[in-house]
């Protein structure tokens, strides 16, 4: 089991630099930030660009993998985004994980003045976005005319450090997005169902994991070839409520076949409100146990 952490881009770099460096030093396997122009009620507060933030994070870390959770076509075009992805993979020395999703409704879907798409069209657009981004990152000189995007001789030189391209971690809860994850993903990330009861959430996560098994089988793909990420804080209880609670949630995810879990750096209030002391406890005690295989044994 690998453990990741989300550091929201809601602080100036002079303040958030410490968090990215600390996550690397603690031994987290991956660190992520949200890729939004504004997110929920935090749109009224400080909010910074994800690609620039991750680029800065790459310069103050040396080991930890860095990623978007998740980039979407709400405000991105594959041809332009591919250039940013290639640069970020280069600056990070091949440590980029590219989380991709269909994009929801809200500030991102409205700020550029476009219409808010219904779910089916958002997935249609996401499918084309993912396929075109994959093509541009793997091949130089891509021309494409689709329903949602156009590219004319899009270039990718010098190409990604990681070959044949950076790993895609595809966000998917529904059947069509899961098929995209099976086709293009090196990883799959799920948030589980939107419910208010913790046990019901875990039941939904188990059902999603089973559906992904079926999707991979239908695609003729070995289930062991897809990393599985679970966003723990999509549950109705914050995963860092206590170190003991976090360890329990990690164990439950492992039992369902997830290879990776992601928590959030505690905030003072609102979303992911919690005590940083719990994070310190998890990072300094549970992470070393996990690295040495003792945590899994204790939870089994």
Secondary structure, 3 states (H helix, E strand, C coil): CEEEEECCCCCCHHHHHHHHHHHHHHCCCEEEECCCCCCHHHHHCCCCCHHHHHHHHHHHCCCCEEEEEEEECCCCCHHHHHHHHHHHHHHCCCCEEEEEECCCCCHHHHCCCCCCCCHHHHHHHHHHHHHHHHHHHHCCCEEEECCCCEEEEECCCCCCCCCCCCEEEEECCCHHHHHHHHHHCCEEEECCCCCCCHHHHHHHHHHHHHHHHHHHHHCCCCHHHCEEEEEHHHCCCCHHHCHHHHHHHHHHHHHCCCCEEEEECCECCCCCECCHHHHHHHHHHHHHHHHCCHHHHHHC
